[in-house]
Amino acid sequence: MTDFPMLPEPDCREMLLPSLPVETIAAEGAAGRDQATPVDLLLLHGWGLHSEFFRPWASLLAPQCRIHLIDLPGHGHSPAVEPYTLDAMAAAVANAMQAVAPTYAVAGWSLGGAVALRMAIDFPDAVSHVVTLASSPRFLRADDWQHATTPHALELLRAGLARDYTGTLAQFFELNMAGKFRDHADALAALAVKRPAVRPEVLAPGVALTSGVDLRDEVAAIRAPLLAISGRLDRLSYSQSSAWLARATGGQHVELPHAAHVPHLSHGDEVAAHVLAHLSLPPGGTSA
């Protein structure tokens, strides 16, 4: 039976939170053994996906970090939250991490980046560092926010995931890996089926959630050091939005000129090096 604990943060909105399973990948190698308390790093995937898509990249970080994988609510092994909002999603993830580490860095890809920003705003004592990967404080275009995608693009992705999950994921990665999909196609196909597909009942709410994200007025409150990594070729989360986020938070922006919406898989070594530097750790590991 699913347990529904209350998050005991005094400033948290009152809500029932489902228990989200956490997978921990222990720090390995000489660097990890030398660290009495290796850095805890939480990785949050994008909408419609699951944590297995971090598996290849996590191996580049594990020598220096203790990696934690959590499927976002309604994705993979995690139950959905009610209401299905960014606030509730962030609170559920923070609640799951309480039993794992008192403080931790969080790196979020696409929608996972917005969850990471929400966590840094709502739970500043828990989040030590923030990294956004191809993410944005607002995902939809507006009169005052031109560097963003359109509702039509999100609806096409929703319809595709509902109709053919694995096929749509293959198309998604082919379009967003900046010409490197063929090198990774078999591995990505194998990763796709290692966890359950996104629950059909959260696909439409997920579009509404993503469409409604707008943290521009709140991100200045983030205390944790922030690194925004973007790909110049990204047409879902435009690189200009990451640059804006870095300026608004006093953080750092790194733009990869030949990357698109999946920089940690298309340019894994380079992205890992930037993340480790942000966490003040030396590089560790090499890509396969």
Buried (B, 14 or more C-beta within 10 A) or exposed (E): EEEBBEBEBEEBEEBEBBBBEBBEBEBBEEBBEEBEEBBBBBBBBBBBBBBBBBBBBBBBBBBBBBBBBBBBBBBBBBBBBBEBBBBBBBBBBBBBBBEBBEBBBBBBBBBBBBBBBBBBBBBBEBBBBBBBBBBBBBBBBEEEBEBBBEEEBBEEBBEBBBEEBEEBBBBBBBBBBBEBBEEBBEBBEEBBEEBEBBBEEBBEBBBEBBBEBBBBEBBEEBBBBBBBBBBBBBBBBBBBBBBBBBEBBEBBBBBBEBBBBBBBBBBBEBBBBBBBBBBEBEBBBEEE
